[in-house]
Amino acid sequence: MTIKFSPLSKYGINYSNVIELYKEAFTTVRRVPSWMLRYMMRKGKPGFSVLYENDTWIGLIYITQYKDIVFVHFFAIDASHRSKGYGSKVLDSMREEYSQSRIVLNIEELGDHFENAPQRVKRKAFYENNGFSSSGYLIKEPEERLEMLILEGNISKAEIKAMYKNLFGGVLGFLYRPKVIEICSKDDK
């Protein structure tokens, strides 16, 4: 069965469930401030969707598009539906829906020194099992570093910068500029 992506609405039956899952699944470091999400949605940047299989709510996803790049910002399956194959089903539905596009997403950087190192390894393995591979870039945000993964093809440093610039636009884009670092680069050390 195909997964249905329904735009998030504050009047939707699962709105409060989605907001709670968002707060639970993403640390305060990764979480976009609620005012920024409202701003982006109001300014015509849709992409925050509620995930359903048939009529069963299973999770949330927030995606944006830039040219032929689909950027998955947030993706979470509700705890009661985890480890049941729903994550892979969502990615299969995306692969089908965006068959002419490259799909990218960021995961926490790997390393034994991180408190949640096993969880990070498991998350990367999940995406690799679903066809993603390293883009060769880390995204350095103000408080953390993320590895960008890609499904289908490659992405350049210039494309990543343009994608972020397009996402945040004028003032926000000026204030929030993540640094794009090649994984094997020495200036990363």
C-alpha angles and dihedrals in degrees: 000000000000121000116242120222110207120185113251113252127181085227094053119117092240098040095113091044090053093049091049092049090048091053093045098045100045125055119231088256093058097036116101109227111260092239089058093050091050090048093051093047092047091049092059100264101131124178108110102117139177113228121225136176103202101319096329117109109226108165151303140279134186117199137167131190131223116179104305094343122100110197117202106205100172131011125169137160118213112258093244090059101041122120091024098102097262094122091057091045090054091050090048090052090050091048089054096043094046099034092142094050140074113241118212134179139168127238130184114278114260123242138135091236094067118100092230096039095137091051091051092051091048092050093051091047090052092055093043089051087055094054103269122132136182115284089209092247139103120206111217110206123181095273107018148020122239132192115228115224125194136202114210118005135350137296128212129223089246091053091050092051091047091048092054092044090052092047097054101028126194116342097012090047090053093048096042114047115152114206116241112217129185107237095233094041119127093215085066092069 
